[in-house]
């Protein structure tokens, strides 16, 4: 059931012409190293966001997964990253992954180095070495992205599906970068100098603080400026209930045979819709 949609072919062609560093998108015979490094870079890019990327993948989440997703979303909404927030930069994320796993510093990953990265990415537990200190670790956000690209529904990404995920996250970063340029490139030289980058970072921090204040307004019942354990529990409960309601709405929309689950054929239109939103930068910070 692996397939290349017309939309994906257009995306790949566009990347080849518009992204100077889009080696993955333009390489028809993608190597395993490029795929794994690309996936790790996509994990980094996903963790860097505080938005609700790929949220409609909740349709295929178990009750336990929904609970974990809701807890992660609440925790990352309330806790700012200690690292400097930045503009999505996929090439920089690739370099970061390579530097952390290229033990012999020869510019590529040998078999042992690649295995170490692949194993950590597959496990998605704890904080992999490619995650920078202080960065949000959003395992379930990346799970949602992976779900969207598992077009045949076998719960494992083929080489083609993995390449499509990497291409999409690279395109997403480019869209977000272009959006930042439009907002903050005040001298119109096509890049962000340090003052412009600082303005962009401040805007990200301000947006996060606004969301935090909205949560405090709704859930800080004792008015002490933080959410106590009981207040956090209420927020998680509400997020979980909203996720359950969204899952039910999606089932009603896509479960055409009304058996209470989505077959691979029923889920495919939803997966492709989530892919489109990811590529277009929706659900970002």
LOBATI-535483 format. One line per 3 residues: for each residue y negated, x, z of N, C-alpha, C, O. Coordinates in steps of 0.02 Angstrom, whole numbers. Atoms other than C-alpha are relative to their C-alpha. Layout:
N
Y/X/Z/Y/X/Z/Y/X/Z/Y/X/Z  ...;
end
This chain:
285
60/41/0/0/0/0/-63/43/0/-118/15/0  58/-42/5/-114/151/-5/-37/-16/-65/-7/-23/-118  38/19/59/-254/111/-123/-69/30/5/-93/46/59;
69/-23/2/-423/174/-177/-42/-56/-29/-36/-73/-88  41/56/22/-548/32/-187/-56/24/-46/-76/82/-41  58/-19/41/-687/31/-318/-58/23/42/-93/70/23;
55/-20/-44/-811/41/-174/9/72/23/-39/110/27  -13/-68/-24/-726/199/-110/-9/50/-56/-36/105/-44  10/-47/55/-724/279/-282/-74/12/-13/-95/69/-26;
72/-8/8/-910/246/-298/-30/43/56/-73/84/43  23/-39/-56/-938/318/-125/14/74/-11/-30/116/-2  -19/-70/12/-844/478/-169/-44/31/-53/-67/88/-45;
43/-26/53/-942/499/-330/-70/12/25/-101/63/9  67/-7/-26/-1106/471/-239/-6/60/46/-56/96/44  1/-57/-45/-1062/598/-106/-2/66/-38/-37/112/-18;
-3/-62/39/-1023/730/-236/-68/19/-28/-85/78/-33  65/-13/30/-1196/711/-311/-55/8/52/-105/42/40  56/3/-47/-1299/684/-153/8/46/60/-41/63/92;
-10/-41/-59/-1219/792/-17/21/70/-21/78/81/-43  -17/-68/21/-1226/979/-54/59/29/36/95/71/8  -55/-28/-40/-1101/1016/85/60/-45/4/104/-35/46;
-55/48/-4/-983/872/50/62/26/-35/84/-3/-85  -58/-30/33/-835/983/7/60/-44/2/101/-45/-44  -58/44/-6/-710/857/69/-3/-55/-52/47/-69/-85;
6/56/45/-777/714/-34/13/19/-72/37/-21/-112  -4/-21/70/-776/816/-194/64/38/-16/74/58/-73  -61/-38/11/-608/902/-172/58/-48/-6/80/-77/44;
-53/49/10/-471/797/-248/65/22/32/107/-20/49  -61/-25/-32/-335/909/-175/-19/27/69/-18/87/81  25/-19/-66/-396/910/4/55/35/40/112/12/42;
-47/-38/-40/-312/1038/115/5/-30/70/-40/-64/94  -11/27/-68/-239/995/285/-55/24/48/-77/-15/90  52/-25/-45/-367/1106/371/-64/-41/-8/-95/-60/42;
60/40/11/-511/1010/290/7/-69/30/-41/-96/58  -11/66/-27/-434/845/341/-6/0/76/-41/-42/105  -1/-1/-73/-406/893/523/-69/17/28/-92/-15/75;
68/-17/-22/-576/977/544/-47/-59/-13/-90/-73/29  41/58/14/-655/826/461/10/-56/50/-38/-88/72  -14/52/-50/-567/706/580/-32/18/67/-62/-25/100;
30/-21/-64/-624/807/731/-76/-7/-4/-108/-27/45  72/8/9/-801/807/661/-20/-73/4/-72/-90/31  13/71/-4/-791/619/641/4/-24/73/-36/-66/93;
-5/16/-71/-735/606/823/-65/20/35/-92/-19/75  62/-22/-30/-888/708/874/-58/-46/-19/-98/-66/24  55/43/23/-1005/601/768/4/-68/34/-47/-97/52;
-9/64/-33/-931/443/844/-20/4/74/-53/-41/100  16/-9/-70/-948/510/1021/-75/8/11/-102/-9/63  72/-12/-5/-1129/556/986/-40/-66/1/-96/-67/25;
34/64/3/-1173/373/958/6/-38/66/51/-27/106  -6/48/-55/-1208/242/1089/6/-71/-26/6/-118/14  -6/66/30/-1192/98/967/71/-26/0/116/4/29;
-65/35/-2/-1047/-20/937/37/9/-66/51/-39/-101  -29/-17/64/-966/67/790/70/-30/-7/112/-23/38  -67/27/14/-817/-24/712/23/-54/47/83/-63/57;
-17/44/-56/-824/-160/845/52/-53/-17/91/-73/26  -46/55/16/-724/-291/749/73/21/-2/116/-21/-13  -70/-21/-7/-567/-186/764/32/-29/63/92/-22/73;
-29/32/-59/-547/-279/929/52/-53/-19/93/-73/23  -47/51/21/-449/-406/827/72/22/8/117/-20/16  -68/-25/-5/-296/-293/838/13/36/66/62/74/72;
-7/-34/-64/-320/-234/1017/43/-41/48/37/-102/51  -39/33/-52/-196/-274/1154/-46/-16/59/-103/6/61  40/17/-59/-257/-347/1319/-19/63/38/-75/69/62;
13/-63/-35/-242/-174/1398/-53/41/-37/-97/70/-6  48/-37/39/-338/-93/1255/-69/-30/5/-119/6/11  64/33/-7/-476/-223/1265/-33/18/67/-93/29/70;
27/-18/-65/-496/-185/1450/-28/71/0/-82/83/25  23/-70/3/-508/2/1418/-62/7/-44/-108/44/-27  59/-2/44/-630/-24/1273/-62/-23/38/-115/8/34;
57/29/-35/-743/-132/1381/-25/48/53/-86/56/62  20/-48/-52/-742/-4/1522/-36/59/-31/-87/81/-5  32/-57/33/-784/138/1402/-70/-19/-25/-117/20/-17;
65/21/26/-925/40/1321/-52/-8/55/-110/11/46  46/6/-57/-1002/-1/1490/-20/68/26/-79/82/37  14/-66/-29/-986/176/1555/-47/41/-45/-93/73/-20;
42/-40/45/-1063/256/1400/-69/-32/-10/-116/2/-29  65/32/4/-1202/126/1398/-44/17/59/-105/20/53  37/-13/-61/-1252/168/1576/-12/74/14/-60/92/48;
6/-71/-15/-1227/356/1578/-27/38/-60/7/42/-112  27/-38/57/-1341/461/1466/37/65/-9/63/94/39  -29/-66/11/-1271/616/1384/-46/52/30/-107/46/27;
40/-54/-27/-1328/775/1470/-21/49/-53/-64/92/-43  19/-42/57/-1337/859/1301/-61/-30/-33/-75/-90/-27  57/25/37/-1492/845/1195/23/-48/-55/62/-27/-98;
-19/45/55/-1472/690/1085/-27/25/-66/-82/52/-68  22/-26/65/-1483/733/902/13/-49/-56/41/-103/-46  -12/40/60/-1480/664/727/67/20/-29/83/79/-34;
-68/-11/26/-1306/645/654/0/55/-54/-35/48/-105  -3/-57/47/-1265/809/564/73/20/-8/100/56/33  -72/-10/8/-1088/814/495/17/73/-13/68/98/12;
-13/-71/13/-1099/993/431/-2/40/65/39/85/75  4/-35/-64/-1153/1052/603/61/-15/43/86/29/79  -60/18/-38/-1008/957/682/61/40/-25/102/62/15;
-55/-39/28/-886/1044/563/-2/72/27/48/100/48  8/-68/-24/-955/1213/612/18/6/74/48/55/96  -16/0/-72/-940/1168/795/75/-1/12/100/36/55;
-72/3/-6/-757/1123/775/32/67/-18/74/93/18  -28/-64/22/-718/1282/679/-12/55/51/34/94/66  16/-52/-48/-806/1392/805/43/-5/63/61/46/92;
-38/9/-62/-708/1318/950/75/13/-10/110/26/39  -72/-9/11/-537/1335/868/18/62/-40/76/82/-42  -13/-60/40/-554/1488/756/0/61/46/-49/99/50;
-4/-52/-52/-495/1610/889/-10/70/-28/-40/112/5  7/-68/28/-487/1761/773/-63/8/-41/-74/61/-70  66/-3/32/-657/1719/697/3/24/-73/-39/64/-95;
-5/-20/71/-599/1738/516/-27/-54/-47/-21/-48/-108  32/50/41/-689/1582/456/45/-58/-21/22/-104/-54  -45/55/14/-535/1470/441/51/-4/56/55/40/98;
-50/9/-53/-395/1403/550/69/19/-26/92/-8/-76  -69/-16/18/-225/1484/541/46/-54/26/24/-103/55  -48/53/-16/-66/1386/573/-3/-19/74/-3/-78/91;
1/14/-71/-72/1403/763/-65/-34/21/-64/-80/61  65/29/-18/-258/1364/775/-4/-73/-25/-29/-117/10  1/67/27/-238/1213/662/44/-47/40/27/-105/51;
-45/42/-40/-91/1149/764/-33/-19/66/-27/-76/89  33/14/-63/-193/1163/924/-52/-56/-9/-57/-101/33  50/51/13/-333/1059/848/33/-67/-16/12/-119/8;
-35/62/19/-213/933/771/30/-35/61/26/-96/67  -32/29/-59/-120/909/935/-51/-34/46/-39/-88/72  51/29/-44/-280/879/1035/-29/-63/-32/-43/-112/3;
28/59/33/-347/758/905/49/-58/2/28/-115/13  -50/53/-2/-184/661/900/7/-30/69/16/-90/76  -8/24/-68/-174/649/1089/-59/-43/22/-50/-95/53;
62/35/-19/-355/593/1113/-1/-17/75/-23/-71/94  3/9/-72/-336/613/1300/-40/57/30/-41/112/3  43/-50/-29/-451/707/1416/-59/15/-45/-80/-29/-84;
57/-20/42/-593/801/1333/21/58/-44/23/115/-19  -20/-55/44/-537/903/1181/-53/55/-2/-112/43/11  47/-56/1/-616/1074/1162/-56/-9/-49/-111/18/-40;
53/8/49/-712/1017/1010/-55/-47/24/-106/-54/-10  53/43/-28/-810/894/1119/-46/44/42/-24/78/88  48/-42/-35/-968/978/1179/-8/-22/73/0/-81/89;
12/16/-70/-1004/987/1365/-56/-51/6/-109/-43/-24  51/50/-10/-1099/834/1420/0/-56/-50/-36/-105/-40  0/54/50/-1060/729/1267/43/-57/24/94/-48/57;
-42/58/-12/-996/554/1286/67/9/-36/67/30/-94  -66/-3/33/-809/551/1249/21/-73/-13/43/-107/34  -12/70/16/-782/386/1159/65/-8/-39/65/-17/-100;
-65/4/32/-596/379/1124/10/-67/-35/35/-70/-91  -13/65/29/-592/192/1095/-47/-16/-58/-29/-54/-103  44/8/58/-742/197/979/33/32/-61/30/5/-116;
-33/-33/56/-646/321/871/64/-37/-20/82/-39/-79  -59/42/15/-489/213/885/-20/-57/-47/16/-72/-94  23/54/43/-589/71/808/-14/24/-71/1/-11/-119;
13/-28/66/-646/182/665/66/13/-36/73/-4/-95  -65/-14/31/-468/240/632/35/-64/-22/65/-66/-75  -32/64/18/-406/60/634/-27/-26/-66/10/-51/-107;
31/26/60/-529/14/498/26/34/-63/26/3/-117  -22/-36/59/-459/146/381/76/1/-8/102/29/-57  -73/5/5/-274/112/414/16/-62/-43/37/-113/-17;
-2/58/44/-267/-2/262/69/-32/-5/74/-93/-16  -67/30/4/-79/-25/260/27/-22/67/83/-48/72  -18/25/-66/-73/-62/446/61/31/31/94/-1/72;
-60/-30/-28/64/62/487/-15/41/63/29/76/89  23/-33/-61/-36/133/635/2/77/-6/4/112/44  6/-72/13/-42/306/555/-40/8/-64/-29/-28/-113;
41/-9/59/-169/370/431/34/47/-49/53/103/-32  -24/-44/53/-104/438/267/-54/50/-18/-111/44/5  50/-50/20/-191/587/188/-59/-35/-35/-116/-17/-24;
53/36/35/-288/467/76/-44/-39/49/-105/-38/43  38/39/-49/-339/356/222/-41/46/45/-98/30/62  38/-48/-41/-390/507/327/-60/27/-39/-114/33/-12;
55/-25/41/-494/574/182/-55/-52/-6/-114/-36/-5  49/53/5/-578/405/164/-41/-6/64/-101/-17/62  36/2/-64/-622/405/350/-51/56/4/-109/45/22;
46/-58/-3/-698/579/339/-58/-11/-48/-116/1/-30  53/13/48/-795/533/181/-50/-51/27/-110/-42/21  44/53/-25/-862/376/264/-44/24/57/-103/8/59;
40/-24/-56/-918/463/423/-52/50/-24/-107/54/3  49/-46/28/-1002/598/319/-56/-39/-34/-115/-22/-26  51/42/32/-1091/465/217/-43/-35/53/-103/-42/44;
37/33/-55/-1139/376/379/-52/48/28/-110/30/38  47/-50/-26/-1217/535/447/-58/11/-48/-115/18/-26  54/-10/49/-1314/558/286/-48/-59/0/-108/-50/-5;
44/60/-3/-1379/379/296/-44/4/62/-105/-8/58  38/-4/-62/-1432/404/477/-52/56/-4/-107/49/22  47/-56/8/-1512/571/434/-59/-21/-44/-117/-5/-28;
54/22/44/-1610/493/292/-46/-50/36/-106/-49/26  41/46/-39/-1666/354/408/-46/36/48/-104/16/57  41/-39/-46/-1727/482/533/-57/35/-38/-113/39/-12;
52/-32/40/-1822/573/395/-56/-50/-16/-115/-33/-11  51/50/17/-1909/413/343/-44/-16/60/-104/-30/52  38/17/-59/-1963/381/523/-41/57/28/-97/48/52;
28/-54/-39/-2004/553/588/-26/60/-41/-58/104/-13  24/-56/41/-2040/671/441/-73/-12/-18/-88/-32/-74  70/18/8/-2227/653/462/-36/42/-53/-83/18/-85;
32/-41/52/-2273/798/347/33/-5/-68/13/27/-116  -33/16/63/-2153/735/212/25/61/-38/20/65/-99  -27/-60/33/-2073/905/179/75/-4/-9/106/45/-31;
-71/9/10/-1896/835/177/44/27/55/105/23/50  -39/-24/-58/-1843/913/342/-37/-19/64/-96/-38/62  33/12/-64/-1878/888/526/-13/66/34/33/103/50;
15/-60/-39/-1971/1030/610/12/-15/74/31/-70/92  -17/8/-70/-1954/1056/797/-39/-57/32/-11/-94/72  39/54/-30/-2096/938/842/26/-68/-23/29/-115/17;
-27/63/27/-2024/802/729/68/-15/30/84/-72/45  -65/10/-32/-1850/829/800/-8/-23/72/29/-65/97  12/21/-69/-1919/813/975/-21/-73/3/-2/-109/49;
20/71/3/-2000/648/927/60/-44/-12/66/-98/17  -61/38/14/-1833/588/857/43/-4/63/70/-57/79  -40/0/-61/-1742/640/1016/-31/-47/53/5/-83/87;
33/43/-48/-1872/552/1122/10/-74/-16/18/-115/28  -12/69/21/-1849/394/1020/71/-23/20/80/-79/42  -69/16/-20/-1660/401/1053/3/-12/75/34/-60/98;
0/8/-73/-1689/425/1239/-34/-65/20/-11/-100/66  37/61/-16/-1816/283/1242/43/-62/-15/43/-109/24  -43/57/17/-1695/165/1153/56/-8/51/73/-63/70;
-53/3/-51/-1557/211/1277/-28/-28/65/4/-70/97  30/24/-62/-1675/181/1424/-15/-75/-3/-8/-110/46  14/71/8/-1725/12/1354/64/-42/9/64/-93/42;
-64/35/-9/-1542/-41/1341/22/1/73/47/-48/99  -19/-6/-71/-1511/23/1517/-40/-49/42/-13/-82/87  42/46/-38/-1657/-77/1584/21/-73/-11/19/-113/36;
-24/67/14/-1592/-233/1498/63/-16/42/70/-71/68  -60/10/-41/-1425/-209/1586/-17/-6/74/12/-48/109  21/5/-70/-1510/-180/1753/-31/-68/14/-18/-97/67;
31/65/-9/-1612/-338/1730/53/-54/8/45/-100/48  -51/51/-2/-1454/-438/1702/51/7/56/81/-42/78  -57/-11/-46/-1336/-357/1829/-17/35/65/24/37/111;
19/-34/-61/-1433/-260/1962/-24/-53/51/-84/-61/61  18/57/-42/-1427/-404/2086/-36/20/64/-75/-20/90  35/-20/-61/-1486/-304/2237/-65/38/-14/-101/58/32;
64/-28/20/-1630/-227/2138/-12/72/21/-70/91/31  9/-70/-22/-1598/-45/2189/-4/49/-58/-8/109/-46  9/-43/58/-1611/22/2012/62/33/-27/58/70/-76;
-65/-24/25/-1427/66/1989/50/-56/5/39/-105/40  -53/50/-4/-1270/-34/1961/54/23/48/87/74/36  -53/-15/-47/-1155/-32/2111/68/-18/-31/71/-48/-85;
-67/12/27/-966/-44/2089/11/-74/-16/39/-90/-69  -10/72/12/-966/-234/2105/-41/-24/-59/-19/-68/-97  43/20/56/-1110/-250/1981/28/26/-66/25/-8/-117;
-32/-27/60/-1024/-136/1857/62/-41/-17/76/-54/-76  -60/40/12/-865/-238/1878/-18/-65/-35/18/-88/-79  22/61/31/-960/-395/1832/-20/12/-73/-4/-29/-117;
19/-17/68/-1034/-311/1678/62/12/-44/65/-12/-100  -62/-11/37/-861/-251/1624/37/-65/-14/64/-75/-68  -33/64/8/-790/-424/1651/-34/-41/-56/1/-71/-97;
36/37/52/-926/-501/1541/12/31/-69/20/-4/-118  -14/-33/64/-899/-369/1405/70/-16/-23/82/-27/-83  -69/15/17/-713/-401/1411/6/-71/-26/41/-84/-75;
-3/69/22/-737/-588/1395/-31/-8/-69/-6/-45/-111  31/2/67/-854/-562/1246/47/29/-53/50/3/-108  -47/-30/47/-724/-449/1164/58/-48/-15/80/-54/-72;
-54/49/10/-588/-581/1190/-24/-56/-46/12/-77/-91  28/54/41/-701/-714/1114/-8/22/-72/6/-16/-118  8/-25/68/-739/-604/964/67/8/-34/74/-7/-94;
-67/-6/29/-554/-567/938/26/-68/-22/56/-74/-76  -23/66/19/-516/-752/938/-36/-27/-61/-6/-58/-105  39/22/58/-656/-788/814/24/33/-64/27/2/-116;
-24/-36/59/-591/-654/697/69/-24/-21/83/-30/-81  -66/28/17/-414/-721/708/-8/-67/-36/28/-80/-85  10/64/33/-477/-894/662/-26/9/-71/-12/-32/-115;
27/-12/67/-567/-819/512/51/32/-47/53/14/-106  -42/-39/45/-433/-701/445/75/-16/5/112/2/-41  -71/15/-9/-265/-765/511/17/-63/-40/21/-118/-13;
-7/58/45/-230/-877/362/64/-39/12/66/-99/-1  -62/38/-13/-51/-921/411/5/-24/72/54/-55/92  7/25/-68/-105/-956/591/59/16/45/83/-27/82;
-56/-20/-43/34/-857/674/-24/40/61/16/67/98  27/-33/-58/-84/-779/802/-8/75/-6/-25/109/42  9/-72/12/-89/-605/725/-19/11/-73/-11/-34/-115;
18/-15/69/-153/-520/569/53/44/-32/68/99/-7  -45/-42/39/-27/-457/444/-43/54/-35/-104/47/-37  39/-50/37/-78/-300/346/-40/-31/-56/-97/-10/-69;
37/32/56/-127/-413/200/-59/-39/26/-113/-38/-4  55/39/-28/-233/-526/311/-54/46/29/-114/30/25  48/-45/-32/-315/-378/400/-40/41/-50/-94/64/-34;
32/-45/47/-360/-282/242/-73/-18/-15/-115/27/-14  71/15/13/-522/-379/201/-45/17/59/-101/40/50  40/-17/-58/-581/-356/380/-8/76/6/-63/100/20;
4/-73/-3/-539/-170/379/-52/25/-50/-93/69/-33  46/-23/52/-637/-148/217/-72/-20/16/-119/16/-2  67/20/-21/-785/-245/287/-26/47/54/-85/65/53;
20/-48/-52/-788/-131/440/-17/67/-32/-66/100/-13  14/-62/36/-778/20/323/-71/-2/-29/-109/46/-24  66/7/32/-931/-45/230/-56/8/52/-105/43/41;
51/-4/-51/-1030/-65/391/-6/71/27/-62/95/40  2/-69/-24/-981/109/450/-39/43/-48/-83/81/-28  34/-41/51/-1037/188/286/-74/-13/-1/-114/33/-11;
71/19/4/-1201/93/289/-39/16/64/-99/4/68  35/-21/-60/-1241/157/464/-11/-55/50/-49/-46/97  10/55/-46/-1228/-11/551/35/15/67/84/52/70;
-28/-11/-66/-1192/-15/738/-19/68/28/14/92/75  22/-66/-25/-1285/150/763/-41/-9/64/-48/-65/90  38/2/-63/-1392/194/914/-57/-51/-4/-95/-59/44;
end
